[in-house]
């Protein structure tokens, strides 16, 4: 099934094995895994290949839908954004994302988030989308709030990463709160 989500600047599309090099180049900066505990550091090309392989499997099983974020003028993955929908809660999904450092603060995160929210609420008929963000990740907190998410709570010392404990902050948005 081919699904592409398009905005003024972006195309969100299914990952391909040929995306490994661009994912590697954008994810290897030490700032990326700082707030993304699942990402190893240092990030290797083999990590990107494994990530793509797992993402394609999850797409097929319906467990997780991961889109590559690409600029319209250049079909190169500069980050990813995903919806993880649990079978036990079919109307709720978790959104997760990352973007290569050189693409920060250009409105790309907002455009990608708006596309995935529209897809989740309008196509998948979700009622609620939430995000878990490590405390200290102010850029992500701001992005979520700017896009209508509300702070819902804190899971204290919930994530152990890079030798220390971190709080997980929960943000959520309901379908009726979403404004494209």
C-alpha positions as CSV (number, residue, x, y, z in Angstrom):
1,X,0.0,0.0,0.0
2,X,1.5,3.4,-1.1
3,X,0.7,6.2,1.3
4,X,2.3,9.6,0.8
5,X,1.4,12.7,2.9
6,X,2.2,16.0,1.2
7,X,2.4,19.6,2.4
8,X,3.9,22.8,1.0
9,X,7.5,21.7,1.7
10,X,7.4,18.1,2.6
11,X,6.5,14.5,1.6
12,X,6.1,11.9,4.2
13,X,6.5,8.4,2.7
14,X,7.2,4.8,3.6
15,X,10.9,4.1,4.2
16,X,13.0,2.2,1.6
17,X,16.2,0.3,2.0
18,X,17.9,2.9,-0.2
19,X,17.2,5.5,2.6
20,X,19.9,4.0,4.9
21,X,22.6,6.4,3.9
22,X,20.5,9.6,4.4
23,X,19.1,8.3,7.7
24,X,22.6,7.5,8.9
25,X,23.9,11.0,7.9
26,X,21.1,12.7,9.7
27,X,20.9,10.5,12.8
28,X,24.6,10.3,13.6
29,X,24.9,13.7,15.2
30,X,25.3,13.3,19.0
31,X,22.4,15.8,19.6
32,X,19.8,13.4,18.0
33,X,20.0,10.4,20.4
34,X,20.4,12.8,23.4
35,X,16.6,12.8,23.8
36,X,15.9,9.6,21.8
37,X,17.0,6.7,24.1
38,X,16.2,4.0,21.5
39,X,18.8,5.5,19.1
40,X,22.3,4.2,19.8
41,X,25.3,6.5,19.9
42,X,27.5,6.4,17.9
43,X,24.9,5.7,15.2
44,X,26.2,3.5,12.4
45,X,25.0,2.7,8.9
46,X,24.1,-0.8,10.1
47,X,21.8,0.8,12.7
48,X,20.0,2.7,9.9
49,X,19.6,-0.5,7.8
50,X,18.2,-2.4,10.8
51,X,15.8,0.5,11.6
52,X,14.5,0.5,8.0
53,X,14.1,-3.3,8.0
54,X,12.1,-3.2,11.3
55,X,10.0,-0.2,10.1
56,X,9.0,-2.0,6.9
57,X,8.0,-5.1,9.0
58,X,6.0,-3.0,11.4
59,X,4.3,-1.2,8.6
60,X,3.1,-4.5,7.1
61,X,1.9,-5.8,10.5
62,X,0.2,-2.5,11.3
63,X,1.9,-2.2,14.6
64,X,3.7,1.0,13.8
65,X,3.6,3.4,10.8
66,X,6.9,5.1,10.2
67,X,7.2,7.8,7.6
68,X,10.4,9.2,6.2
69,X,10.4,13.0,6.2
70,X,11.6,14.3,2.9
71,X,11.8,17.8,1.3
72,X,9.7,18.0,-1.8
73,X,12.6,19.2,-4.0
74,X,14.9,16.4,-2.7
75,X,13.9,12.8,-2.1
76,X,16.2,12.3,0.8
77,X,15.1,11.3,4.3
78,X,16.0,14.0,6.8
79,X,14.1,12.5,9.7
80,X,11.2,10.2,10.6
81,X,7.8,10.5,12.2
82,X,5.7,7.6,13.3
83,X,2.3,6.6,14.7
84,X,2.3,3.6,17.0
85,X,-1.3,2.3,17.4
86,X,-1.8,-0.5,20.0
87,X,-4.4,-3.1,19.1
88,X,-5.8,-2.9,22.6
89,X,-6.6,0.8,22.1
90,X,-7.5,1.1,18.4
91,X,-8.5,4.8,18.7
92,X,-5.3,6.0,20.4
93,X,-1.8,6.3,19.0
94,X,1.6,7.6,20.1
95,X,3.5,9.9,17.8
96,X,7.3,10.0,17.8
97,X,9.7,11.9,15.6
98,X,13.2,13.1,15.0
99,X,14.8,15.4,12.5
100,X,18.4,15.9,11.3
101,X,20.0,18.8,13.2
102,X,20.6,21.0,10.1
103,X,16.8,21.0,9.6
104,X,15.9,22.2,13.1
105,X,14.0,25.5,13.5
106,X,12.8,25.8,9.9
107,X,9.1,24.8,10.5
108,X,9.7,21.3,9.2
109,X,8.7,19.6,12.5
110,X,5.5,21.6,12.5
111,X,4.6,20.6,8.9
112,X,5.4,17.0,9.5
113,X,3.4,16.9,12.8
114,X,0.4,18.6,11.1
115,X,0.5,16.0,8.3
116,X,0.6,13.0,10.7
117,X,-2.1,14.5,12.9
118,X,-4.4,15.0,10.0
119,X,-3.7,11.5,8.8
120,X,-4.2,10.0,12.2
121,X,-7.5,11.8,13.0
122,X,-9.0,11.9,9.5
123,X,-7.8,8.6,7.8
124,X,-7.2,6.3,10.8
125,X,-10.2,7.8,12.8
126,X,-8.1,8.2,15.9
127,X,-9.7,10.0,18.9
128,X,-6.4,10.8,20.7
129,X,-2.7,11.1,19.9
130,X,-0.1,11.4,22.5
131,X,3.7,11.9,22.8
132,X,6.2,11.1,25.4
133,X,9.1,13.5,25.6
134,X,12.1,13.4,27.9
135,X,12.3,16.3,30.3
136,X,14.8,18.9,29.1
137,X,13.8,18.5,25.4
138,X,12.4,22.0,25.3
139,X,12.3,22.1,21.5
140,X,10.0,19.1,21.4
141,X,7.8,20.5,24.3
142,X,7.4,23.7,22.3
143,X,6.6,21.9,19.1
144,X,3.9,19.9,20.7
145,X,2.3,22.8,22.5
146,X,2.4,25.0,19.4
147,X,0.5,22.2,17.6
148,X,-2.3,22.0,20.1
149,X,-1.0,19.3,22.5
150,X,-1.7,19.7,26.2
151,X,0.7,18.7,28.9
152,X,-1.0,15.7,30.7
153,X,1.6,14.6,33.2
154,X,5.0,13.4,34.2
155,X,6.3,9.8,34.6
156,X,9.1,10.5,37.1
157,X,12.4,8.7,36.5
158,X,10.7,6.6,33.9
159,X,13.6,6.3,31.4
160,X,17.2,5.2,32.1
161,X,19.4,6.4,29.3
162,X,23.0,7.4,28.9
163,X,23.8,6.5,32.5
164,X,21.0,8.5,34.2
165,X,17.3,8.6,34.9
166,X,15.0,10.9,33.0
167,X,11.4,12.0,33.5
168,X,9.0,11.3,30.6
169,X,6.6,14.1,30.0
170,X,3.2,13.2,28.4
171,X,1.5,15.5,26.0
172,X,-1.8,14.7,24.2
173,X,-4.3,16.0,21.7
174,X,-7.9,15.0,21.1
175,X,-9.5,14.9,17.7
176,X,-11.8,17.8,18.5
177,X,-8.8,19.9,19.6
178,X,-6.9,19.4,16.3
179,X,-6.9,22.4,14.0
180,X,-5.1,22.0,10.7
